[in-house]
Amino acid sequence: GGSSRQTSKIFLYDVAQLDDDRDAGRQARFVKDLRRFLGVKDALPPFPPRRKTTPSSYGDGTTTTSAAVSSPPLMNICAEEYKKLRHVLVKDAGVTSLWIRKYFL
């Protein structure tokens, strides 16, 4: 038997490209590239603003978040209440890691 080769395309981006307020041209190129990748001819709706994180003033390695607009609350994936979710994500991460190494790298 022959080996099958994955031919699906993957669109990689940095989340900073979603709302690049320092370089409008960069964001315009990102939107154009995303539309082309998705095969969308119409304009995409604007992306909601991201929360900006900065090092905290406590010097403990944590970050503080500021949001000029109302945003959904951030979640701490390490909190006990998300233990079941972490279990699912870690289990799926192993499968994803194998796929990336086999077909993507």
C-alpha positions as CSV (number, residue, x, y, z in Angstrom):
1,G,0.0,0.0,0.0
2,G,0.9,3.6,-0.6
3,S,1.2,6.2,2.0
4,S,-1.5,8.9,2.2
5,R,-0.4,12.5,2.5
6,Q,-2.4,15.2,4.3
7,T,-3.2,18.0,1.8
8,S,-5.3,20.3,4.0
9,K,-4.1,23.9,4.2
10,I,-3.4,25.6,7.5
11,F,-3.7,29.3,8.2
12,L,-1.2,30.5,10.8
13,Y,-1.4,33.9,12.4
14,D,-0.4,35.7,15.5
15,V,-3.3,36.9,17.7
16,A,-1.8,40.4,17.6
17,Q,-2.8,40.6,13.9
18,L,-6.5,40.5,14.9
19,D,-6.4,44.1,16.1
20,D,-3.0,45.6,15.1
21,D,-3.5,49.2,16.2
22,R,0.1,50.1,15.4
23,D,0.1,49.1,11.7
24,A,-3.1,49.4,9.8
25,G,-1.4,48.1,6.6
26,R,-0.4,44.9,8.5
27,Q,-4.0,44.3,9.7
28,A,-5.4,45.0,6.2
29,R,-3.0,42.4,4.7
30,F,-4.0,39.9,7.4
31,V,-7.7,40.4,6.7
32,K,-7.1,40.1,2.9
33,D,-5.0,36.9,3.4
34,L,-7.7,35.4,5.7
35,R,-10.5,36.2,3.3
36,R,-8.5,34.6,0.5
37,F,-7.8,31.5,2.6
38,L,-11.4,31.1,3.6
39,G,-12.6,31.8,0.0
40,V,-14.7,34.8,1.3
41,K,-15.4,37.6,-1.2
42,D,-17.4,39.9,1.2
43,A,-15.8,42.0,3.9
44,L,-15.2,40.3,7.2
45,P,-16.8,41.9,10.3
46,P,-14.3,43.7,12.5
47,F,-12.6,41.5,15.1
48,P,-13.5,42.4,18.7
49,P,-10.7,44.2,20.6
50,R,-8.3,41.9,22.5
51,R,-7.5,42.5,26.1
52,K,-3.9,43.7,26.6
53,T,-1.9,42.0,29.3
54,T,1.1,43.6,30.9
55,P,3.4,42.5,33.7
56,S,2.0,43.2,37.1
57,S,3.5,45.6,39.5
58,Y,3.8,42.9,42.1
59,G,7.0,41.5,40.5
60,D,5.6,37.9,40.9
61,G,5.5,37.0,37.2
62,T,1.7,37.5,37.0
63,T,0.0,39.8,34.5
64,T,-2.7,42.4,34.8
65,T,-5.3,43.0,32.1
66,S,-6.8,46.2,31.0
67,A,-9.8,46.4,28.7
68,A,-11.2,49.6,27.3
69,V,-14.3,47.8,26.2
70,S,-16.6,45.3,27.9
71,S,-15.0,41.9,27.4
72,P,-15.9,38.4,28.6
73,P,-14.0,37.6,31.8
74,L,-10.7,35.9,31.5
75,M,-10.4,32.4,32.9
76,N,-7.5,30.8,34.7
77,I,-7.2,27.4,33.2
78,C,-5.2,26.2,36.2
79,A,-8.1,27.0,38.6
80,E,-9.7,23.9,40.3
81,E,-13.0,24.6,38.6
82,Y,-11.5,23.9,35.2
83,K,-9.9,20.5,36.2
84,K,-12.2,18.5,33.8
85,L,-11.6,20.9,30.9
86,R,-7.8,20.7,31.5
87,H,-8.1,16.9,31.4
88,V,-9.8,17.0,28.0
89,L,-7.4,19.6,26.6
90,V,-4.3,17.7,27.7
91,K,-5.7,14.4,26.3
92,D,-6.5,16.1,23.0
93,A,-3.1,17.9,23.0
94,G,-1.3,14.6,22.8
95,V,-3.2,13.6,19.6
96,T,-2.8,17.1,18.2
97,S,1.0,17.0,18.9
98,L,1.3,13.7,17.0
99,W,-0.6,15.1,14.0
100,I,1.5,18.3,13.9
101,R,4.7,16.3,13.9
102,K,3.5,13.8,11.3
103,Y,1.7,16.0,8.8
104,F,2.8,19.6,9.5
105,L,6.5,19.6,10.4
